[in-house]
Amino acid sequence: MSSVIPGRFTARMEDAFVVFMIGMRVNRPLAFRQWIPTFRAMGPMLRELYRNPQKGFLGAEFFFYWPGAAVLQYWRSFEDLERFARNPDDPHLPAWQRFNRVVKSDGSVGIWHESYLIEPGRHETIYNNMPVFGLAKATEHVRAIGGRETARRRLGGHNEPAVPSPE
């Protein structure tokens, strides 16, 4: 488990980037042959991406929810994400083909994804008494002070804190 860093921090990312969420939903828990391979497909993909940052992958966080699992990913560009998804030499395309061949539309397991293209200056984050996490782990973890003290300031605006920031 990562160490908690006391204080208020944010992520610094000055360039455009992509937030990509991908997940699966177990619709029939006893259909092990359908959902276990779907679940296990994400590990090889993430290992490949972490080993090869030149592919444009910045980082990820893994989550469980009822009744499924999801990965929140950060990418340098949509083009990088799409290139990885469609490349027959990367692990995503074979997993996608397997899902379409084996699971098809039988309803046993669902998959989903959402992509968000974030323009420079159009995001803000706060991490209070947290390990380095999320976008800050994928980019740069910095103190939330001065121009980064409030959500509005992190988005380039001006305001005063609604409550005093803890020291």
C-alpha positions as CSV (number, residue, x, y, z in Angstrom):
1,M,0.0,0.0,0.0
2,S,1.3,3.5,-0.9
3,S,2.2,5.9,1.8
4,V,-0.2,8.7,2.7
5,I,1.3,12.1,2.0
6,P,-0.2,14.7,4.4
7,G,-1.5,17.9,2.9
8,R,-3.2,19.1,-0.2
9,F,-1.9,18.3,-3.6
10,T,-3.0,18.5,-7.2
11,A,-1.9,17.2,-10.6
12,R,0.1,19.4,-13.0
13,M,-0.5,18.5,-16.6
14,E,0.0,21.4,-19.0
15,D,-0.8,19.5,-22.3
16,A,-3.9,17.9,-23.7
17,F,-4.6,14.3,-22.6
18,V,-7.2,11.6,-22.7
19,V,-9.1,10.1,-19.8
20,F,-10.2,6.6,-20.7
21,M,-12.4,4.4,-18.5
22,I,-12.8,0.8,-19.4
23,G,-14.6,-1.9,-17.5
24,M,-16.6,-5.1,-17.4
25,R,-19.8,-6.1,-15.7
26,V,-20.6,-9.6,-14.6
27,N,-24.2,-10.2,-15.6
28,R,-24.2,-14.0,-14.9
29,P,-21.8,-14.8,-12.0
30,L,-21.9,-18.6,-12.8
31,A,-20.8,-18.0,-16.4
32,F,-17.1,-18.3,-15.3
33,R,-15.9,-19.3,-18.8
34,Q,-17.2,-16.0,-20.1
35,W,-16.2,-13.4,-17.5
36,I,-12.9,-14.8,-16.0
37,P,-11.0,-14.5,-19.4
38,T,-12.5,-11.0,-19.9
39,F,-11.3,-10.0,-16.4
40,R,-7.9,-11.5,-16.9
41,A,-7.3,-9.8,-20.2
42,M,-6.6,-6.4,-18.6
43,G,-3.4,-7.5,-16.7
44,P,-1.4,-8.2,-19.9
45,M,-2.5,-5.0,-21.4
46,L,-1.5,-2.9,-18.5
47,R,1.9,-4.7,-18.1
48,E,2.6,-4.0,-21.8
49,L,1.7,-0.3,-21.4
50,Y,3.7,0.2,-18.3
51,R,6.7,-1.4,-19.9
52,N,6.4,0.8,-23.1
53,P,5.5,4.4,-22.1
54,Q,6.4,5.5,-25.7
55,K,2.9,4.1,-26.7
56,G,1.4,7.1,-25.0
57,F,0.0,5.5,-21.9
58,L,0.5,7.8,-18.8
59,G,-0.9,5.6,-16.0
60,A,-4.0,3.9,-14.5
61,E,-6.0,3.2,-11.4
62,F,-7.9,-0.1,-11.0
63,F,-11.4,-0.3,-9.3
64,F,-13.9,-2.9,-8.3
65,Y,-17.6,-2.0,-8.2
66,W,-20.6,-4.3,-7.9
67,P,-20.9,-6.3,-10.1
68,G,-17.6,-5.6,-12.0
69,A,-14.3,-4.0,-12.4
70,A,-12.9,-0.9,-14.1
71,V,-9.7,0.8,-15.0
72,L,-9.3,4.5,-15.2
73,Q,-6.5,5.3,-17.6
74,Y,-4.7,8.4,-18.7
75,W,-3.3,8.7,-22.2
76,R,-1.2,11.3,-24.0
77,S,-3.6,11.4,-27.0
78,F,-6.6,9.7,-28.5
79,E,-4.4,8.6,-31.4
80,D,-2.1,6.8,-29.1
81,L,-5.1,5.0,-27.4
82,E,-6.6,4.1,-30.7
83,R,-3.3,2.8,-32.1
84,F,-2.9,0.5,-29.1
85,A,-6.5,-0.7,-29.3
86,R,-6.1,-1.7,-33.0
87,N,-2.6,-2.9,-33.1
88,P,-2.5,-6.7,-33.7
89,D,0.9,-6.9,-32.0
90,D,-0.5,-5.4,-28.7
91,P,-2.7,-7.5,-26.3
92,H,-5.9,-5.5,-26.7
93,L,-6.9,-6.5,-30.2
94,P,-6.7,-10.3,-29.5
95,A,-8.7,-9.9,-26.3
96,W,-11.3,-7.8,-28.2
97,Q,-11.5,-10.4,-30.9
98,R,-11.9,-13.2,-28.3
99,F,-14.7,-11.4,-26.6
100,N,-16.6,-10.9,-29.9
101,R,-16.0,-14.6,-30.9
102,V,-16.8,-16.3,-27.5
103,V,-19.1,-14.0,-25.6
104,K,-20.8,-12.4,-28.5
105,S,-24.2,-11.0,-27.4
106,D,-25.0,-13.8,-24.9
107,G,-25.5,-11.3,-22.0
108,S,-23.2,-13.1,-19.6
109,V,-20.6,-10.3,-19.3
110,G,-20.8,-6.8,-20.4
111,I,-17.9,-4.5,-21.4
112,W,-17.9,-0.7,-21.6
113,H,-15.5,2.2,-22.2
114,E,-15.7,6.0,-22.2
115,S,-13.1,8.4,-23.6
116,Y,-12.7,12.1,-22.6
117,L,-10.4,14.4,-24.5
118,I,-9.1,17.0,-22.1
119,E,-7.8,20.3,-23.4
120,P,-5.0,22.2,-21.6
121,G,-6.3,24.1,-18.6
122,R,-9.7,22.2,-18.6
123,H,-9.1,19.9,-15.7
124,E,-8.6,20.2,-12.0
125,T,-7.8,17.7,-9.2
126,I,-7.4,17.7,-5.5
127,Y,-5.8,15.0,-3.3
128,N,-6.0,15.6,0.5
129,N,-4.0,13.3,2.7
130,M,-3.7,10.7,0.0
131,P,-1.0,8.6,-1.6
132,V,0.1,9.8,-5.0
133,F,-3.0,8.9,-7.0
134,G,-4.8,9.2,-10.3
135,L,-3.8,11.9,-12.7
136,A,-1.1,13.1,-10.2
137,K,0.5,9.6,-10.3
138,A,0.3,9.6,-14.1
139,T,1.7,13.1,-14.5
140,E,3.1,15.4,-11.8
141,H,2.1,15.6,-8.1
142,V,2.4,19.2,-6.8
143,R,1.2,21.1,-3.7
144,A,-2.2,22.8,-4.0
145,I,-1.1,26.3,-3.0
146,G,-1.3,29.8,-4.5
147,G,-2.7,29.5,-8.0
148,R,-3.6,25.9,-7.3
149,E,-5.3,26.4,-4.0
150,T,-9.0,26.3,-5.2
151,A,-10.8,24.4,-7.9
152,R,-11.5,27.7,-9.8
153,R,-7.8,28.7,-9.6
154,R,-6.7,25.3,-10.8
155,L,-9.0,26.0,-13.8
156,G,-7.3,29.3,-14.5
157,G,-9.8,31.6,-12.7
158,H,-9.6,33.7,-9.6
159,N,-11.4,33.4,-6.2
160,E,-10.7,33.2,-2.5
161,P,-10.8,29.9,-0.6
162,A,-14.3,29.1,0.9
163,V,-12.6,27.7,3.9
164,P,-9.0,28.2,5.1
165,S,-6.6,25.6,3.7
166,P,-5.0,23.5,6.4
167,E,-1.3,24.0,6.9
